[in-house]
């Protein structure tokens, strides 16, 4: 019984530390946004309805790179320790 309690405590701590749910949510959100931009590009929907394929492709690349940068920032925020927690002496 004690071993089961220790196991549950350990797995809860690991899950809280690595924040799997938040990471998965952020990754899915970014993937969905990229998919939305690619679909808009394929269907020539705004903002990818400008004359000239090169212009639209550049706009798509900029949008995707912007989304990737935002994703990296969210990942870095998850890796930082909580600001409100301080050691009590």
C-alpha positions in Angstrom: 0.0 0.0 0.0 2.8 2.4 0.8 4.5 1.5 -2.4 1.4 2.4 -4.4 1.1 5.7 -2.6 4.7 6.5 -3.3 4.3 5.6 -7.0 1.2 7.8 -7.3 3.1 10.7 -5.6 6.0 10.2 -7.9 4.0 10.1 -11.1 2.0 13.1 -10.1 5.2 15.1 -9.4 6.7 14.0 -12.8 3.5 15.0 -14.6 3.4 18.4 -12.8 7.1 19.0 -13.5 7.1 18.3 -17.2 3.6 19.7 -17.9 2.7 17.2 -20.6 -0.9 18.5 -21.0 0.1 22.1 -21.5 2.8 21.2 -24.0 0.5 19.0 -26.0 -2.2 21.7 -26.0 0.3 24.3 -27.2 1.7 22.0 -29.9 -1.8 21.1 -31.1 -2.8 24.8 -31.2 0.2 25.7 -33.3 -0.3 22.8 -35.7 -4.0 23.8 -36.2 -3.0 27.4 -36.9 -0.4 26.3 -39.5 -2.9 23.9 -41.1 -5.4 26.8 -41.3 -2.8 29.0 -43.1 -1.8 26.2 -45.5 -5.5 25.6 -46.4 -6.1 29.3 -46.9 -3.0 29.4 -49.2 -4.2 26.3 -51.2 -7.7 27.8 -51.6 -6.4 31.3 -52.3 -8.4 32.7 -49.4 -7.5 36.0 -47.8 -4.7 36.9 -46.9 -3.4 34.7 -49.7 -5.6 35.9 -52.5 -3.1 38.5 -53.9 -1.9 38.3 -57.5 1.4 36.5 -57.6 2.2 33.1 -56.2 5.6 34.4 -54.9 4.0 37.0 -52.8 1.5 34.6 -51.3 4.2 32.0 -50.6 6.3 34.6 -48.9 3.3 35.6 -46.7 2.7 32.0 -45.9 6.3 31.4 -44.9 6.2 34.6 -42.7 3.0 33.4 -41.0 4.3 29.9 -40.3 7.6 31.3 -38.9 5.8 33.7 -36.7 3.7 30.8 -35.3 6.8 28.7 -34.7 8.4 31.6 -32.8 5.3 32.0 -30.6 5.4 28.2 -29.9 9.1 28.4 -28.8 8.2 31.3 -26.4 5.4 29.2 -24.9 7.7 26.3 -24.4 10.3 28.5 -22.7 7.6 29.8 -20.4 6.7 26.3 -19.4 10.3 25.5 -18.6 10.7 28.5 -16.3 10.0 27.9 -12.6 7.0 29.7 -11.2 7.8 33.3 -10.3 5.5 33.3 -7.3 7.3 30.5 -5.5 10.2 31.4 -3.2 12.0 29.3 -0.7 10.9 29.7 2.9 13.7 29.8 5.4 
